[in-house]
Each structure stands twice: as C-alpha cells, then as structure tokens.
Amino acid sequence: MDGIFEFLTHWAITALSLWIASFIFHGISFSNKRSLFISALLLGLANAIIRPIVIWLTIPLTIFTFGLFLLVINALMMLLVSSMVSGFKVSGFWTAFFASIFIAVLSFFVGLFIFQTSDNPIVVPSHHGLTFALVYFSNLV
C-alpha cells in the first residue's frame, strides 16, 4: 500500500508543479484538468523510462558540457509529453528548458517536506539554508 501512496503522491507533486509552472511561464497551458493529470503521469513515466536511456546514449555530450546537457534532456522530455497530450501546450524549447528547471526544483522541495520521516527529519537552521542545499545536492551526485 505504501508503494501506491508514494506513486500517487509523486504524481500529485508533478501535477502541482506543472500547474504552478503554467501560471509562471506563459508558454505553458492546459486545456483542462484531465490534460494536466495525464501530462503529469506521462512526464513521470518519460522521466523514469525514456530519460535514463537518453542520458546513457548522450554520456559523452553530457561529460563534455559538464552535465548541463541534462537540462536539455529535461526540456526534451517536457516537449515529448506536450506532443503526446492534446490539451498540453508548450510554446517552444526555451519555455520547456526554463520550466523544466523550475518544475524540478519545486518538486524537489515539495517532496522534501512530504517525504520526511522520523528516521530522517529535515532540520535546517535559518542561517544554514544555503549550506544545507549545497550539501544535500552534493550527496545526490
């Protein structure tokens, strides 16, 4: 049951992030709630299945650009999903590029607060916020 709850929570976080991004980036729009939820589901699937394959195929380019090509891959995943869902529109590459950065960061921070456990509580003193973020992101790599 935990697996289903975690899946649904990640799906909701992605949908929320996409919805907020549609207000911030004028080049992103949804025709209805159905297209928003389908887009969130397909974006999660694309990031779980297609993105690792593309990353593996583009390892030399990713190394050459010091990992910045991963941002391009994120934008391409968003453009792929927008081409598959009829009610989801992304105006162009740069909109997808910056929106995918925003969505990743927002989803990360929302997920931090939702998925904290008693084994791993999040305690960030106000004056150490940037240090915490740098240490946390360096541990992900």
Buried (B, 14 or more C-beta within 10 A) or exposed (E): EEEEEEEEBBBBBBBBBBBBBBEEBEBBBBEEEEBBBBBBBBBBEBBEEBBEEBEEEBEEEBEEEEEEBBBBBBBBBBBBBBEEBEBBBBBEEEBBBBBBBBBBEBBBEBBEEEEEEEEEEEEEEEEEEEEEEEEEEEEEE
